[in-house]
Amino acid sequence: MTAEQSYEDAGDGLAHPFVKPFDVQKVRNDFPALHQTVHGKPLVYLDSAATSLKPSVVIDAVASVYGRDCANIHRGVHLLSARATERFEAVRTQVAEHIGASSRSEIVFTSGATSGLNLLASTLTQAHVRSGDRVLVSMMEHHSNIVPWQLACERVGAMVVPIPLDKAGALSLEAYANLLDTKPKIVAFTHVSNATGIVNPVQKIAAMARDAGALSVIDGTQAVPHLEVNVAEIGVDFYVFSSHKAYGPNGVGVVYGHKALLDALPPYQGGGDMIRNVSFSGTTFADPPTRFEAGTPNISGVIGMGVALAYLRNLGSDARVHEKSVLNYAKTRLRELPQVSLVGDSEHQVGSVSFVIEGVHPHDVGTLLDKAGVAVRVGHHCTQPLMEHFGVPATVRASFGVYSTCDDVDRLCDAVNATVAFFR
């Protein structure tokens, strides 16, 4: 397969000759970070799963907040505050529409997905979990969807029980069904693995949890940049994602929660804006989502996230087809290379591919690839239980965005070949 042919394969098994529905070069022009050299070579950025690059429209939006509407929100009566508040709250409505929530009041802004998962672990265990209860967490999770549950369960005397994986690294539905017989209170799992890109059948997993009487929490951080997400269709109780992996600013995240469930949760942090009334005889709290948004938020970040989501939506399904074709091309090329083995290779995969080189530590691979101008992520990817499942300490992960090309993949493979030759 050639790089040119890969653009014609949308990953659906059908040929699309002479059709290039996605102008990737035009998209690349929107991302100023791509137009630089690294160690004297043009940058190949294959680390989008760690953080995506930002288009100029997002950068400009953040700058406009500080340059024009630099004011705190909600409590100000002057014009700058009113403008900032209007822009900020418009994003709440936009996010609800983007992920198919039924109401803007189901959207809570946080400082990131990690913050959102900590919020849910703390409040859900406080409200729903008692000593001896169980919380199920899949073995493919990022540490941010494991450790918060461990900390919260320790406080109430509950247990975190891992959901095993199959050989390929996907969640084992058979093992999961057996664990649901133990009547867990909460099930937490990822939509897309950050380490391998494997996509879980989230609608089925959430339905099984619901039938067993358990609440479901999905980490959608790696899904929102690559998939069309509709929380109502999935049937999930809570869904979490971050801005910075979806072409938006750092330090911003979203928690979606079904309204009735959010209404029943206690506050997570105390401070300004999350109260209804404060006195030393007692405090009453605001309704969600304000109850969970104590203090001054990342106003510019939220506004920038809104611009990023609009940018992504404007690219449409063509962007997803393009990304899938680049991923498929990368997997095909990497399989052809000597001493290279894919880790977590699956038909149900988006955004990322992980691999190892026989006899070469991933950190050495990453260093040599960097010298060739190719940026990848190496290590355990904050998924040590998953690495243990595969029997490896670490992998090399190449991850893609809307700006990635098959030429990027060719540069990656050339650098991998040079690395193999260097250590031979």
C-alpha positions in Angstrom: 0.0 0.0 0.0 1.2 3.5 -0.8 0.6 6.6 1.1 -1.5 7.9 -1.8 -3.7 4.8 -1.8 -4.3 5.0 1.9 -6.3 8.2 1.5 -8.7 6.2 -0.7 -9.4 3.6 2.0 -11.8 4.9 4.6 -11.4 1.8 6.7 -14.7 0.4 5.6 -13.3 -2.1 3.2 -14.4 -0.2 0.2 -12.4 1.6 -2.4 -12.8 5.3 -2.9 -10.7 5.9 -6.1 -9.7 9.4 -7.0 -11.6 10.9 -4.1 -9.9 12.9 -1.4 -12.8 14.3 0.6 -10.5 15.8 3.3 -8.0 18.6 2.5 -5.5 17.7 5.2 -3.0 20.3 3.9 -5.5 23.1 4.4 -6.2 21.8 7.9 -2.4 21.7 8.7 -2.2 25.3 7.9 -4.6 26.0 10.8 -2.0 24.6 13.3 1.0 26.9 13.8 2.9 24.4 15.9 3.3 22.1 12.9 5.3 24.7 11.0 8.6 24.3 12.8 11.7 22.2 12.8 13.0 19.9 15.5 16.7 19.0 15.6 16.9 20.6 12.1 14.1 18.4 10.6 10.4 19.3 10.0 8.3 18.3 12.9 6.2 15.1 12.7 3.8 15.3 15.6 2.4 11.9 16.6 1.6 12.6 20.3 -2.0 13.8 20.0 -3.3 11.4 22.5 -1.2 13.1 25.2 -2.3 16.6 24.0 -3.5 17.7 20.6 -2.1 20.7 18.9 -4.2 23.9 18.8 -5.6 25.6 15.7 -5.2 29.4 15.4 -8.9 30.0 16.0 -8.6 28.5 19.5 -5.4 30.5 20.2 -7.0 33.7 19.0 -10.1 33.0 21.1 -8.1 32.6 24.3 -6.2 35.8 23.5 -9.4 37.7 22.9 -10.7 36.9 26.4 -7.6 38.4 28.0 -7.4 41.2 25.5 -11.0 42.3 25.4 -13.3 40.5 27.9 -10.9 40.0 30.8 -13.4 39.9 33.7 -14.8 37.5 36.2 -18.1 35.9 35.4 -21.5 35.6 37.0 -21.2 38.2 39.7 -20.2 41.3 37.8 -22.7 43.9 36.6 -20.3 45.7 34.3 -20.2 45.1 30.6 -16.9 43.1 30.4 -18.2 40.7 33.0 -21.5 40.4 31.2 -19.7 39.6 27.9 -17.4 37.1 29.5 -20.4 35.4 31.3 -22.4 35.2 28.0 -19.5 33.6 26.1 -18.7 31.2 29.0 -22.3 30.0 29.5 -22.9 29.7 25.7 -20.2 27.0 25.7 -22.2 25.0 28.3 -25.1 24.9 25.9 -22.8 24.0 23.0 -21.2 21.1 24.9 -24.6 19.7 25.8 -25.5 19.7 22.1 -22.1 18.3 21.1 -22.5 15.2 23.2 -26.2 14.8 23.1 -27.1 15.8 26.7 -30.7 16.6 27.3 -30.0 19.8 29.2 -27.2 22.4 29.7 -27.6 21.8 33.5 -26.1 18.4 33.0 -22.8 19.9 32.0 -20.2 20.6 34.7 -17.0 22.4 33.9 -13.9 21.1 35.6 -10.1 21.7 35.3 -9.8 18.5 33.3 -10.8 14.9 33.0 -8.7 13.9 36.0 -10.5 16.5 38.1 -13.9 15.3 36.8 -13.1 11.7 37.7 -12.0 12.7 41.2 -15.2 14.7 41.6 -17.3 11.6 40.6 -15.3 9.1 42.7 -15.6 11.3 45.8 -19.3 12.3 45.5 -20.6 9.0 44.1 -19.0 6.9 46.8 -20.2 9.3 49.4 -23.7 9.1 48.1 -24.0 5.5 47.0 -21.2 3.3 48.3 -21.0 1.7 51.8 -18.5 -0.6 53.6 -18.2 -3.9 51.8 -19.6 -2.6 48.5 -17.8 -3.1 45.2 -16.8 -0.7 42.4 -15.7 -2.3 39.1 -12.9 -0.6 37.1 -11.5 -2.1 33.9 -7.9 -3.1 33.7 -7.3 -0.9 30.7 -7.9 2.4 32.5 -5.7 5.4 32.8 -4.5 5.8 36.3 -6.9 8.8 36.7 -9.8 6.3 36.4 -8.3 3.9 38.9 -6.6 5.8 41.8 -9.5 8.2 42.6 -11.8 5.2 43.1 -9.2 3.5 45.3 -8.9 6.6 47.4 -12.6 7.1 47.7 -13.3 3.4 48.4 -10.7 3.3 51.1 -12.6 6.1 52.9 -15.8 4.1 53.1 -14.4 0.6 53.3 -15.4 -0.5 49.9 -13.5 -2.5 47.3 -12.2 -1.7 43.8 -12.4 -4.8 41.6 -10.7 -5.0 38.2 -12.6 -6.1 35.1 -10.3 -8.5 33.2 -9.4 -8.0 29.6 -9.2 -10.5 26.7 -6.0 -11.4 24.9 -6.2 -8.4 22.5 -6.6 -6.0 25.4 -10.3 -5.3 25.1 -12.7 -5.6 28.0 -13.9 -9.2 28.5 -17.7 -9.1 28.4 -17.9 -12.6 29.8 -15.8 -11.7 32.9 -17.7 -8.5 33.2 -21.0 -10.3 33.3 -19.8 -12.6 36.0 -18.6 -9.6 38.1 -22.0 -7.9 37.7 -23.5 -10.8 39.6 -21.7 -9.5 42.7 -24.0 -6.4 42.6 -21.4 -3.6 42.3 -22.6 -0.1 42.9 -20.5 1.6 40.2 -18.8 0.6 37.0 -16.0 2.8 35.6 -14.5 2.2 32.2 -12.9 4.0 29.3 -14.6 4.6 25.9 -11.2 4.4 24.1 -8.0 3.2 25.5 -5.4 5.9 25.7 -2.6 3.4 25.3 -3.8 1.3 22.4 -6.8 3.1 20.9 -9.1 0.1 21.4 -12.7 1.2 21.4 -15.0 -0.4 24.0 -18.6 -1.4 23.2 -19.8 1.3 25.6 -23.5 1.1 24.9 -23.5 -2.6 25.8 -21.3 -2.2 28.8 -23.5 0.7 30.1 -26.7 -1.3 29.5 -25.3 -4.3 31.4 -24.4 -2.1 34.3 -27.9 -0.6 34.3 -29.6 -4.0 34.3 -27.4 -5.0 37.3 -28.4 -1.9 39.2 -25.0 -0.2 38.9 -24.2 3.4 37.9 -21.9 3.8 34.9 -19.0 6.2 34.5 -17.2 6.6 31.2 -13.9 8.2 30.6 -14.4 9.7 27.1 -11.1 11.6 26.9 -9.8 9.7 23.9 -13.2 9.3 22.3 -14.4 12.9 21.9 -11.6 13.9 19.5 -12.2 10.9 17.2 -15.8 9.7 17.5 -19.3 11.0 17.4 -20.4 10.8 21.0 -24.0 10.8 22.1 -24.5 10.2 25.8 -28.2 9.6 25.4 -27.7 6.9 22.8 -24.9 5.3 24.9 -27.2 5.3 27.9 -24.4 6.2 30.4 -25.0 7.9 33.7 -21.8 10.0 33.8 -19.3 10.9 31.0 -16.0 12.7 31.4 -13.7 14.3 28.9 -11.0 17.0 28.6 -10.5 19.9 26.3 -6.8 19.7 25.6 -7.0 16.3 23.7 -9.8 17.7 21.5 -7.8 20.7 20.1 -8.8 23.0 23.0 -6.9 24.7 25.8 -5.3 22.9 28.7 -6.8 23.0 32.2 -10.5 22.5 31.2 -12.7 19.4 31.3 -16.3 18.4 31.3 -18.4 16.1 33.4 -21.8 15.1 32.0 -24.2 13.7 34.5 -27.9 12.7 34.2 -29.8 15.5 35.9 -31.5 13.5 38.5 -28.3 11.9 39.5 -26.4 15.2 39.7 -29.2 16.7 41.8 -28.7 14.0 44.4 -24.9 14.3 44.7 -23.2 16.3 47.6 -20.8 19.2 46.8 -17.2 18.2 46.0 -15.4 21.5 46.9 -16.5 24.5 48.8 -16.1 28.1 47.8 -17.6 31.0 45.9 -20.5 30.5 43.5 -21.4 27.0 44.5 -23.6 28.1 47.4 -27.2 29.4 47.8 -26.7 30.9 51.2 -23.9 30.9 53.8 -24.0 31.5 57.5 -22.3 30.1 60.5 -25.4 28.3 61.5 -25.3 26.3 58.2 -24.8 26.6 54.4 -27.2 25.6 51.6 -25.9 24.8 48.2 -26.7 25.8 44.6 -28.3 23.4 42.2 -26.1 21.6 39.7 -24.0 22.4 37.7 -23.1 25.4 39.8 -22.9 23.2 43.0 -19.8 21.6 41.5 -18.0 24.7 40.1 -16.5 26.3 43.2 -14.3 29.4 42.6 -13.3 31.2 39.5 -13.1 28.8 36.6 -10.8 28.8 33.6 -12.9 31.3 31.7 -10.6 31.6 28.7 -10.1 27.9 28.6 -13.8 27.1 28.5 -14.4 29.7 25.8 -11.5 28.2 23.8 -12.9 24.8 24.3 -16.1 25.9 22.7 -14.2 27.2 19.7 -12.3 23.9 19.4 -15.4 21.8 19.5 -17.0 24.1 16.8 -13.8 23.7 14.7 -14.0 19.9 15.1 -17.7 19.7 14.3 -17.1 21.9 11.2 -14.6 19.3 9.9 -17.4 16.7 10.1 -17.2 13.0 9.3 -14.6 13.5 6.7 -12.0 14.1 9.4 -12.9 10.8 11.1 -12.6 9.0 7.8 -9.2 10.6 7.2 -7.9 9.8 10.6 -9.0 6.1 10.3 -7.2 5.8 6.9 -4.0 7.2 8.5 -4.3 4.8 11.4 -4.9 1.8 9.1 -1.9 2.9 7.0 0.3 3.1 10.1 -0.7 -0.3 11.3 0.0 -1.8 7.9 3.4 -0.2 7.6 4.5 -1.0 11.1 3.5 -4.7 10.7 5.9 -4.9 7.8 8.9 -3.6 9.8 11.5 -6.1 11.2 11.5 -6.6 15.0 8.4 -4.5 15.4 5.3 -5.9 17.2 2.0 -4.1 17.6 0.5 -4.1 21.1 -3.3 -4.1 21.4 -3.9 -4.6 17.7 -7.7 -4.5 17.1 -10.2 -3.9 14.3 -12.0 -1.6 16.8 -9.4 1.1 17.2 -9.1 4.8 16.8 -6.4 7.5 17.2 -3.4 5.5 18.4 -1.2 2.5 17.7 1.3 1.1 20.3 4.3 -1.0 19.4 7.6 -2.4 20.7 10.8 -3.1 19.0 12.4 -6.4 20.0 15.5 -5.8 22.1 15.2 -2.0 22.2 13.8 -0.2 25.2 10.9 2.2 24.3 12.7 5.1 25.9 15.7 4.6 23.6 13.3 4.4 20.6 11.6 7.7 21.6 15.0 9.4 21.9 16.2 8.4 18.5 12.8 9.2 16.9 13.0 12.7 18.4 16.4 13.2 16.8 14.7 12.4 13.5 12.0 15.1 14.2 9.3 12.5 15.1 7.4 13.2 18.4 5.9 10.1 19.9 5.0 9.0 23.5 6.9 6.3 25.3 6.4 4.6 28.6 3.5 2.9 30.4 1.1 5.7 29.4 -0.3 5.8 33.0 -1.8 2.4 32.3 0.5 0.1 34.3 -2.1 -2.7 34.9 -2.6 -2.8 31.1 1.1 -3.0 30.5 1.2 -5.9 33.0 -1.6 -7.6 31.1 0.5 -7.4 27.9 3.7 -8.5 29.7 5.6 -5.4 28.7 7.0 -2.5 30.9 6.3 0.1 28.3 5.4 0.8 24.6 6.0 3.3 21.9 2.7 5.1 21.1 2.1 7.0 17.8 -1.2 8.9 18.0 -2.9 10.9 15.3 -5.1 14.0 14.9 -7.0 15.7 12.1 -3.7 17.1 10.9 -1.8 13.8 10.6 -0.8 12.4 7.2 0.5 9.2 5.7 3.7 11.1 5.0 4.0 11.5 8.8 3.7 7.7 9.0 6.4 7.2 6.4 8.7 9.5 8.4 7.9 7.4 11.5 8.7 4.2 9.8 11.9 5.5 8.3 13.0 6.5 11.8 12.0 3.2 13.3 14.0 1.4 10.6 17.0 3.6 11.4 16.6 2.8 15.1 16.5 -1.0 14.4 19.6 -0.6 12.3 21.4 1.4 15.0 20.8 -1.3 17.7 21.5 -4.2 15.3 
